[in-house]
Amino acid sequence: MMTSGSDEQRLRSLVTAKVTYAEQGATRAVLPAGYHHVHRDVLLGKGRVVFERAAEGLLGWRMHRDSGMSVTASQPTAVPAAVAVLRWGLGPVTSPAPCCVVYTVDEPDRRGFAYGTLPGHPVRGEESFVVRLEPDGDVRFAITAFSRPASAMARLGAPVARRVQKLLTDRYVRALRELAAP
């Protein structure tokens, strides 16, 4: 998908914006009550090469792009405080999903990041993406999220939004599996 000039303008306006929820960083530990939770942990493959390829694809926004989203980001990689406007939709009907990287994971056998929602996102919450190399050589990918609708209109569409979130999670997994393949 192509990025639009309006996303670049929106990006500039969001650089100093605050996340739209109070529980920043909660995807590291216990997810807060009062939100819809997502936990997904899948096997990507085996070995250091698969791990490195997956981490590179994840941190460079490729997983998001290869899942069918457009990404307009303030940084070429997911680093703390990087702002991104993500878009996904059907044909001309898309919705901006502005977010900010709230933390990164940069360890020898674990890499990833979490982003939190910014004003204009249809939901409020946080989503983390972490690739890890297990001692047995398995490379696993975990997605953890908590979210709730950001407006009355979004609450009306919450059942559809959950289906879309599941679809996007499936697409993220598929895209990262392809990016990680040796």
N, C-alpha and C positions, 0 to 999 in steps of 0.2 A: 504494500500500500504506500502511496505517496504521502509525504507530510505536506501540510498546508502552511501558508504564510501566517494564517491566524494562529496556528499552533506555536509558531516561533514567537509571535507577539505575546501569546498567553504565557509561554515559558518565561519570557523576560519579566512579566508581571508577577510571576510566582516565586522568583528567586528568594524573596524575603518572607514568603508566606509561612505560616505555622501549620502543622498537621491538624486535622480536624477531629482528633480524638485525644483523650487524656492518657491512655495507656501505652505511650511510646516505648518500644522495645519489648513488649510483652510476648512477642513470638519467640523470644529466647527461652521462656520458661512456661509458666502457667498462663493459659489464655484467659482473658477476663470474661466474667459472666455477662449476660445480656447481649451477646453477639452470636452470630452464626459462626461455627468453627469448621475449618477444613484441615485435615491431616492426610497427607499422601506421602508414602515412602516407597520408592520403586528401585529395582535393580537396573542399572544402565549397562553394566558389563564388568570386565575384570581388568585390573592392572593400572599402573601409573599412567600409561599413555591415554587410556580412556578417561581417567580422572583429569588429567591436564587439558585434554580437548574439551571435556564437559565444562570445566571451570572457565576456560577461555570463552566458550560460547555463551555461557551464562553471564559472566561479568561484562562482556562486550555488547550486551543487549541483543545478540544474535538469536537466542532462544525466543525472545519476544517477537522479533521480526519474522523468524522462520515459522512461528505459530500463526502468522497471518495478521499481526498487529503492525501498525505504523508506530514508530518511536521517534519523537523529537526530544532530544536530551541535551542538557547543558554540558555534559561531559561525555566523551566517547566510551567511558567505562563506568560501571556502577561504583561510585566512591561516595563517602559520607557527604551529605548535603547536595548531591547531584539531584537536579529536578528533571522530570520527564513528563511529557504529555503522551500518553498511550491512546491509541484509537483502534477499535475493532467494531465491525458492523457488517451489514449486508448492503452491498451496492453503495448508493449515495447516503444511506442512513447509517451514520456513525455517531458515537458519543465520545467526547474527550474524557480521559481519566487521568487527571494530573496527580502526580505523586512525587515524593521526595525520599531519597535513600536515607534511612534513619540509622542504619549501622551496617557494617560489613564484617565478614568472617574471613580472616587471612591467616590460616594455620597450615603447616606442612601437609596435613591430610584432610583438611576441611576448608572449603572456600564458598563464599556466597554473600548474600546481602538481603536486607529487608527494606521495603519501601512502605511509607505511610501515605494515606490519602491527604490531598490538599483541597482547598476550596474549589468547587466546580466538579469534583468527582461524584459520581452517583451514589457511592457508599462512603461510610466512614470506617476506617480500620487499617489493618496492617497485613502484609503478606511477606513471608520469608522464603528464600530459595537457597538451599544449601546442598552442595555436592560433597560427599565424603568418601575417602578411601579407607576401607575397613582393614584390620590386620590380616584377614584371610585373602585380601586382594580384591574383594567385591567393591564395586563403585556404586554407591547408592545416592539417590537424589530425593530430598525431602522438601515438600511444600507445606507450609503451615500458615494459616491465615485466620483472622477474625474480622468480621464485618457486620455492619447493619446499614439499612437505608439511611441516606443523608437528608431526605425530604419526604413530605407526605406523598408526593407523586411516586417517589422511589419505593415507598412502603407498599403502594398499590401493586407495583410490579415486582415485589420481592420474590414470589415463586419463580417468575421468569428469570430474574437476576441470578437465583441460585442455580438454575439449569445452565445459564450462560457461564457462570463461574466454573461449574463442573466441566463444561465443554472446553473452556480455556485451559483449565488444569490438564485435561487430557491432551490438548494440543501442545502445551508446554512440555509434557513428558515425551510425547512423540518427537518434537523438535529437538530436545536435548539428547535423546537416544541417537538420533541421526547425526547430530553434531559430534557426539562422543565416539561414534563408531570408528575404529582404526582403518 
